[in-house]
């Protein structure tokens, strides 16, 4: 029985050392906020946005860390109007998936700024029947982001960010036929492991 306790204690110490040796190489963020489509052609309402983001640190020096990240963001029911907001043309939702890189500055400090960029896919889907005959549209997109992380516990932070998805045309309504800036401003929690 005593031998089993010894093995158990050694196993616990080994697991602790291994997990702390690899600790905080990854982060998982869930943020929510607003979606602000920037469109000079026709009026589009702001709406709710939610984003999940997984990051894996690939390089680090004392004052900076480089991560590979996969942000996945979604928006819900942005209303589209005719010029002058006379008539609603319906609404659409969007999904953005843009793997890329994130540069985090001063990662050991309580507050760390970061910059990110990537590229991937934007998927738009309509609801309402006044929009175009197509119910969905897929297009390429690039994203650029900046934000701050504030540590609140050893493995938990608060993140605020602004991310601009520069996408191709949603093609879901007359007038939505050019490249678009899709701006998301979100905040939430980050779990580091």
TAPERA-V230899 format. One record per backbone hydrogen bond with DSSP energy under -1.0 kcal/mol. CO is the residue of the C=O (numbers start at 1). NH is the residue of the N-H. If there is no record, write none. Layout:
CO&NH ; CO&NH
This chain:
1&5 ; 2&6 ; 3&7 ; 4&8 ; 5&9 ; 6&10 ; 7&11 ; 8&12 ; 9&13 ; 10&14 ; 11&15 ; 12&16 ; 13&17 ; 14&18 ; 15&19 ; 16&20 ; 17&21 ; 18&22 ; 25&57 ; 26&193 ; 27&55 ; 28&191 ; 29&53 ; 30&189 ; 31&51 ; 32&187 ; 33&49 ; 34&185 ; 35&47 ; 36&183 ; 38&181 ; 43&81 ; 47&35 ; 48&76 ; 49&33 ; 50&74 ; 51&31 ; 52&72 ; 53&29 ; 54&70 ; 55&27 ; 56&68 ; 59&66 ; 61&64 ; 63&106 ; 64&61 ; 65&104 ; 66&58 ; 66&59 ; 67&102 ; 68&56 ; 69&100 ; 70&54 ; 71&98 ; 72&52 ; 73&96 ; 74&50 ; 78&92 ; 79&45 ; 80&89 ; 82&85 ; 87&82 ; 90&80 ; 91&127 ; 92&78 ; 93&125 ; 94&75 ; 95&123 ; 96&73 ; 97&121 ; 99&119 ; 100&69 ; 101&117 ; 102&67 ; 103&115 ; 104&65 ; 106&109 ; 110&151 ; 112&149 ; 113&105 ; 114&147 ; 115&103 ; 116&145 ; 117&101 ; 118&143 ; 120&141 ; 121&97 ; 122&139 ; 123&95 ; 124&137 ; 125&93 ; 127&91 ; 135&126 ; 137&124 ; 139&122 ; 140&168 ; 141&120 ; 142&166 ; 143&118 ; 144&164 ; 145&116 ; 146&162 ; 147&114 ; 148&160 ; 149&112 ; 150&158 ; 153&156 ; 155&192 ; 156&152 ; 156&153 ; 157&190 ; 158&150 ; 159&188 ; 160&148 ; 161&186 ; 162&146 ; 163&184 ; 164&144 ; 165&182 ; 166&142 ; 167&180 ; 172&132 ; 173&176 ; 176&171 ; 180&167 ; 181&38 ; 182&165 ; 183&36 ; 184&163 ; 185&34 ; 186&161 ; 187&32 ; 188&159 ; 189&30 ; 190&157 ; 191&28
